[in-house]
Amino acid sequence: MPRTAQAGRQDEVRTQVDTPILSYFRLACVVLRYCVFSDYRVVCYFGSWAVYRPDNGKFDVEDIDPSLCTHLIYGFAGLGESNSIKALDSWNELPDDYGKGEYRVIFLSDAFGRFVKLKAISPQTKVMLAIGGWNEGSSKYSDMASTASSRQQFADSVVAFLTKYGFDGLDVDWEYPAQRGGVDADKANYPLVLEALHNAFKAKGLLLSAAVGASILTVDTSYDVPSVAEHLDMINVMTYDFHGSWDTITGENAPMYADSSETTELARGLNVDTCIQNWLNKGAPASKINLGMGTYGRSFTLQSADNSGLGAPINGAGQAGPYTREAGTLGYNEICEQKGQWTEHWNDDQQVPYAVNGNQWVGYDNVKSIGIKSEYVKAKNLGGAMIWSVETDDFRGICGDKYPLLNAINSVLNGQSVRHADNRSALFYILYFV
């Protein structure tokens, strides 16, 4: 994701955070190779609600290792009244003006500010804000997109918001134009939203990206690909969630290729290779595409533990994990912590693993499959990789090294694993003294 006319605001940020201790962390970034320097992007989403998870699943800004990411994206802001962007969790995200008082040490608040200040540790990392997400739905974005005046209202509000909180850009995660309460006109209006943002961002040197659906059906329904790509610095293709408990049989979350047992055109289209190739065929520049990888799996409850292969009948979602606490989904950290309870299998056709534990079945990505997908990024000359999301990797290193999946991406795209900085002491200083 290229970035140009931003020198003025970068100088302002540097003035705010330049102190001897922070200069030390910049020096450490260079000398100890704490930071990612690569021709490939490594884009990392952060699901901010993970701060409310229990025990070893609790994840806050200070748990992020910015050295592993060329771009960090905070999820999510929302769309409020008058077509304006808004914080969705003001109590956590905004400065301490909500009466937390003496509880500030426990509940740090100002997550936006702390997130942006990760740049003090990894100055070359861009910090962005995502708007939307699945829970935001589509209808209010459809309304905003419907007229030139409402699109301009939105763009102006975004520029003011990003400037106020110090973000380097916006990621538009409208799921999805012309679907889920949207209208057919969304497909034509969505590029106009991006154009309004792009034009408003130019003077400020702000970055613009979008998270987009992967499947052929979603692309055909929601996107005029050349017009969408024209206005974006990068395109984060969500090549995961191909199968889940909404199906009637087990299936991989993010297969690299089709399985030999899949015979219909629809089934053979639900994989990373087909979907990325479709985006390319429809006119998206390879250099703008980031291949999405999930640090989680989709889980199922089998009808019978005796029938536990790919395509086995299910009785619905798998049991919720202790951290994510959502039936049908398990973070990679939850899977690896219970590794002794699972029997792992490798799916040769689809180049991803799945694991079985009694009547529980989960399809996910491991270090091997993430490496294969990262090699694909290079083979296709894509712009880079994207992960959803940092907080479900093994970020504590309970199963081995910290961030094994994110490190696997960096190992392939950068030729080496990246050493980890301990961010907490630095960020404590930044939070309270800068």
C-alpha positions in Angstrom: 0.0 0.0 0.0 2.0 3.0 -1.2 2.0 6.2 0.8 3.1 9.6 -0.4 2.3 13.2 0.7 2.4 12.6 4.5 5.6 14.2 5.6 4.0 17.2 7.4 1.9 15.1 9.7 4.6 12.6 10.3 6.8 15.4 11.5 4.1 16.5 13.8 3.8 12.9 15.2 7.6 12.7 15.6 7.6 16.0 17.5 5.0 14.6 19.9 6.8 11.4 20.7 10.5 12.2 20.2 12.2 11.6 23.6 15.5 9.9 24.5 13.7 6.7 25.6 11.7 6.5 22.3 14.8 7.2 20.3 16.3 4.1 22.0 13.4 2.0 20.7 13.9 3.3 17.2 17.5 2.4 17.4 16.6 -1.1 18.7 14.2 -1.4 15.7 17.2 -1.0 13.4 20.0 -2.7 15.3 18.0 -5.7 16.5 15.8 -6.0 13.4 12.6 -5.7 15.5 10.9 -4.2 12.5 9.6 -5.5 9.2 11.4 -4.2 6.1 10.0 -5.8 3.0 8.7 -5.3 -0.5 5.6 -7.2 0.6 2.9 -5.9 2.9 2.0 -7.7 6.1 -1.4 -6.2 7.1 -2.6 -7.1 10.6 -6.2 -6.5 11.8 -6.8 -6.1 15.5 -10.2 -7.1 16.9 -10.4 -4.6 19.8 -13.1 -6.5 21.7 -10.5 -9.0 22.7 -9.7 -6.8 25.6 -12.8 -8.2 27.3 -11.8 -11.9 26.8 -10.8 -13.9 29.9 -7.5 -15.3 31.1 -4.9 -16.0 28.4 -7.3 -14.9 25.7 -7.3 -11.2 26.9 -5.6 -9.1 24.4 -5.0 -5.3 24.5 -3.1 -2.8 22.4 0.1 -3.5 24.4 0.0 -7.2 23.3 0.5 -6.1 19.6 4.0 -6.6 18.2 4.1 -3.8 15.5 7.4 -5.1 14.3 5.6 -8.0 12.6 3.3 -5.8 10.5 3.8 -3.2 7.8 0.2 -2.0 8.5 -1.9 -2.3 11.6 -5.7 -1.9 11.3 -7.9 -1.2 14.3 -11.3 -2.9 14.1 -13.8 -1.2 14.2 -15.4 2.2 14.0 -19.0 2.6 13.0 -21.3 4.8 11.0 -23.4 7.2 13.1 -25.9 9.9 12.5 -25.5 12.5 9.7 -23.3 9.9 7.8 -20.4 10.5 10.2 -17.9 8.0 11.4 -18.0 7.2 15.2 -16.2 5.2 17.8 -18.2 2.0 18.7 -16.7 1.5 22.1 -16.0 5.0 23.5 -15.4 3.8 27.0 -12.4 1.7 25.8 -11.3 3.7 22.8 -11.4 7.4 23.7 -9.4 9.3 26.4 -10.3 9.1 30.0 -13.4 11.3 30.2 -16.0 8.7 31.1 -15.5 8.6 34.9 -13.0 5.7 35.1 -10.8 7.7 37.5 -8.7 5.5 39.7 -9.6 2.4 37.6 -7.5 3.8 34.7 -4.6 1.4 35.5 -6.9 -1.6 35.1 -9.0 -0.2 32.2 -6.5 1.9 30.3 -9.0 3.5 27.9 -7.7 5.7 25.0 -7.2 2.5 22.9 -7.1 4.7 19.8 -4.3 6.8 21.2 -2.3 3.8 22.5 -2.7 2.0 19.1 -1.4 5.0 17.2 1.6 5.3 19.5 2.7 1.8 18.5 4.5 3.8 15.7 6.9 5.0 18.4 8.3 1.5 18.6 8.0 0.6 14.9 8.1 3.9 13.0 7.7 2.5 9.6 4.4 0.7 10.5 1.3 2.4 9.3 -1.7 2.5 11.7 -5.1 2.6 10.2 -8.8 2.4 11.4 -11.4 0.1 9.9 -15.0 1.1 9.7 -17.8 -1.5 9.4 -17.4 -5.2 10.0 -20.1 -7.9 9.9 -22.0 -6.6 12.9 -22.5 -3.1 11.4 -24.6 -4.6 8.6 -25.1 -3.0 5.3 -28.3 -0.8 5.2 -26.9 2.4 6.7 -23.9 2.2 4.5 -26.2 1.8 1.5 -28.1 4.9 2.6 -24.9 6.9 3.0 -23.7 5.8 -0.5 -26.9 6.9 -2.2 -26.2 10.6 -2.8 -23.2 12.8 -3.6 -23.9 15.0 -0.6 -24.1 12.1 1.9 -20.9 10.6 0.5 -19.2 13.9 0.9 -20.5 14.2 4.5 -19.0 10.8 5.2 -15.6 11.6 3.6 -15.3 14.9 5.5 -16.2 13.3 8.8 -13.6 10.6 8.2 -10.8 13.1 7.5 -11.6 15.0 10.6 -11.7 11.8 12.7 -8.5 10.3 11.4 -6.7 13.6 11.8 -8.0 14.1 15.4 -6.8 10.6 16.5 -3.7 10.4 14.4 -4.5 7.4 12.2 -2.6 7.0 8.9 -5.7 6.0 6.9 -9.0 4.2 6.7 -10.0 0.6 5.8 -13.6 0.3 4.5 -15.2 -2.9 5.6 -18.7 -2.7 4.2 -20.1 -6.2 4.4 -21.5 -6.1 1.7 -22.7 -3.7 -1.0 -26.0 -4.8 -2.5 -26.4 -7.5 0.2 -27.7 -7.8 3.8 -30.2 -5.0 3.6 -28.4 -3.1 0.8 -29.9 -2.3 -2.6 -28.8 -3.1 -6.1 -27.5 0.4 -6.7 -24.8 -0.2 -4.1 -22.6 -1.8 -6.6 -22.4 1.4 -8.6 -22.4 3.7 -5.6 -19.7 1.9 -3.6 -16.9 3.1 -6.0 -18.3 6.6 -5.6 -17.9 6.4 -1.8 -14.3 5.3 -2.4 -13.7 8.1 -4.9 -15.0 10.7 -2.3 -12.7 9.3 0.3 -9.7 9.2 -2.1 -10.2 12.8 -3.1 -10.6 14.0 0.5 -7.5 12.0 1.6 -5.1 13.3 -1.1 -4.3 16.6 0.6 -3.7 14.8 4.0 -1.7 12.0 2.5 -4.0 9.4 4.1 -4.2 5.8 3.0 -7.3 4.1 1.8 -7.9 0.4 1.7 -11.0 -1.9 1.8 -11.8 -5.4 3.1 -13.7 -7.2 0.4 -15.5 -10.4 0.0 -13.7 -13.2 -1.8 -16.3 -15.5 -3.4 -17.2 -15.2 -7.0 -20.9 -14.7 -6.1 -20.1 -11.9 -3.7 -17.8 -10.2 -6.2 -20.4 -10.4 -9.0 -23.1 -9.0 -6.7 -21.2 -6.3 -4.8 -18.2 -5.0 -6.8 -17.3 -3.2 -10.0 -13.8 -4.4 -9.6 -11.9 -2.0 -11.8 -13.7 1.0 -10.3 -13.2 -0.2 -6.8 -9.5 -0.9 -7.4 -8.9 2.5 -9.0 -9.4 4.4 -5.8 -7.7 2.1 -3.3 -4.1 1.8 -2.1 -4.7 -1.8 -1.2 -7.4 -4.4 -1.4 -7.7 -6.9 1.5 -9.4 -10.0 0.1 -11.1 -12.0 2.9 -10.2 -15.4 1.6 -11.6 -17.3 4.6 -15.0 -18.3 6.0 -15.6 -20.4 2.9 -17.3 -23.1 5.1 -18.8 -23.1 8.5 -21.6 -24.3 10.7 -24.1 -22.7 8.2 -23.3 -25.8 6.0 -24.6 -29.3 6.5 -21.2 -31.0 6.3 -17.7 -30.3 7.5 -15.5 -28.1 5.4 -12.3 -26.2 5.6 -12.3 -22.5 6.7 -9.9 -21.4 4.0 -8.8 -24.1 1.6 -6.0 -23.2 -0.7 -7.4 -25.2 -3.6 -10.5 -27.2 -4.5 -10.9 -30.8 -3.1 -11.1 -33.7 -5.6 -14.5 -34.6 -4.1 -16.0 -31.2 -5.0 -17.8 -31.5 -8.3 -20.1 -28.5 -8.6 -18.9 -25.2 -9.9 -20.0 -23.5 -6.7 -18.1 -25.9 -4.5 -15.0 -25.7 -6.6 -15.0 -22.0 -6.4 -14.8 -21.7 -2.6 -11.1 -21.7 -2.2 -8.2 -19.1 -2.1 -6.7 -19.8 -5.5 -10.0 -19.5 -7.4 -11.1 -16.4 -5.6 -7.8 -14.5 -5.9 -7.6 -15.4 -9.6 -11.1 -14.1 -10.0 -10.2 -10.7 -8.5 -7.2 -10.6 -10.9 -9.2 -11.6 -13.9 -11.8 -8.9 -13.2 -9.1 -6.2 -13.3 -7.7 -5.8 -9.8 -3.9 -5.0 -10.0 -1.9 -7.8 -8.3 0.2 -5.2 -6.5 -2.8 -3.9 -4.7 -4.1 -7.3 -3.5 -3.4 -8.6 0.0 -4.3 -12.3 0.4 -6.3 -12.7 3.6 -5.4 -15.5 6.1 -7.3 -16.4 9.2 -5.7 -17.1 12.6 -8.8 -19.1 13.6 -10.8 -22.1 12.5 -14.4 -22.9 11.8 -15.7 -25.8 13.9 -18.5 -28.3 13.7 -20.3 -30.9 15.9 -20.3 -34.2 14.0 -23.4 -36.3 13.7 -21.1 -39.3 14.4 -17.6 -39.5 15.7 -17.2 -42.5 13.4 -17.6 -40.4 10.3 -15.1 -37.6 10.8 -13.5 -36.8 7.4 -14.0 -33.8 5.1 -17.6 -33.6 4.1 -18.9 -35.5 7.1 -22.5 -34.8 8.2 -22.8 -32.3 11.1 -25.3 -31.4 13.9 -24.3 -27.7 13.8 -21.6 -25.5 15.2 -18.7 -26.8 17.3 -18.4 -26.1 20.9 -17.3 -22.6 21.9 -13.7 -22.0 23.0 -12.7 -20.6 26.4 -11.5 -17.2 24.9 -13.5 -16.4 21.8 -16.6 -17.9 23.4 -18.5 -18.3 20.1 -19.9 -21.6 18.9 -18.5 -22.6 15.5 -15.2 -20.6 15.9 -11.9 -21.4 17.6 -8.9 -19.2 17.6 -5.6 -20.8 16.7 -4.5 -20.1 20.2 -7.4 -22.1 21.5 -6.7 -25.0 19.1 -3.0 -25.2 19.9 -3.5 -25.0 23.6 -5.7 -28.1 23.4 -3.4 -29.8 20.8 -3.0 -33.0 22.9 -6.8 -33.5 22.7 -7.0 -33.2 18.9 -5.9 -35.5 16.2 -4.6 -33.4 13.3 -5.0 -34.4 9.7 -3.5 -32.9 6.6 -5.8 -32.2 3.6 -3.5 -32.8 0.6 -5.9 -31.5 -2.0 -6.7 -28.3 -0.2 -3.3 -27.8 1.4 -4.7 -27.1 4.9 -5.2 -29.1 8.1 -8.2 -30.1 10.0 -8.4 -31.7 13.5 -10.9 -34.0 15.2 -11.6 -34.5 18.9 -14.5 -37.0 19.5 -17.5 -35.3 17.8 -15.7 -32.0 17.4 -14.2 -31.0 14.1 -12.3 -27.9 13.1 -10.8 -26.7 9.8 -8.1 -24.1 10.3 -4.6 -22.9 9.2 -1.3 -23.9 10.8 2.3 -22.8 10.2 2.6 -25.1 7.2 -0.5 -23.9 5.4 0.2 -20.3 6.2 3.6 -20.8 4.6 2.1 -22.3 1.5 -0.3 -19.3 1.2 2.6 -16.9 1.7 4.6 -18.6 -1.1 1.5 -18.2 -3.3 1.6 -14.4 -2.6 5.1 -14.4 -4.1 4.2 -16.7 -7.0 1.3 -14.4 -8.0 3.2 -11.2 -7.4 0.6 -10.0 -5.0 1.1 -6.9 -2.9 1.2 -8.9 0.4 -0.6 -10.8 3.0 -3.4 -9.9 5.5 -4.4 -11.6 8.7 -7.6 -11.6 10.6 -6.6 -11.2 13.3 -3.6 -10.8 15.7 -5.4 -11.6 18.9 -6.1 -15.3 17.9 -2.6 -16.2 16.9 -0.6 -17.7 19.8 0.4 -14.3 20.9 1.6 -15.4 24.4 3.7 -18.2 23.0 2.0 -20.8 25.2 2.5 -23.5 22.5 6.0 -22.4 21.5 7.3 -19.2 19.9 5.1 -16.1 20.1 3.0 -15.3 17.0 3.8 -18.5 15.0 1.4 -17.8 12.2 2.4 -14.2 11.8 6.0 -15.2 11.9 5.4 -17.8 9.3 4.2 -15.1 6.9 7.2 -12.9 7.7 9.6 -15.8 7.3 8.4 -16.4 3.7 7.8 -12.8 2.6 10.8 -11.3 4.4 13.2 -14.3 4.4 13.4 -14.4 8.1 11.4 -14.5 11.3 11.3 -11.2 13.2 12.6 -10.8 16.7 10.0 -9.5 19.2 10.2 -6.3 21.1 8.7 -6.1 24.6 6.3 -3.3 24.0 4.7 -3.0 27.4 7.4 -0.9 29.2 7.7 1.4 26.2 4.0 1.9 25.8 3.5 2.5 29.6 6.0 5.4 29.2 4.3 6.7 26.1 0.8 6.5 27.6 1.6 8.3 30.9 4.5 10.6 30.0 4.3 11.6 26.4 
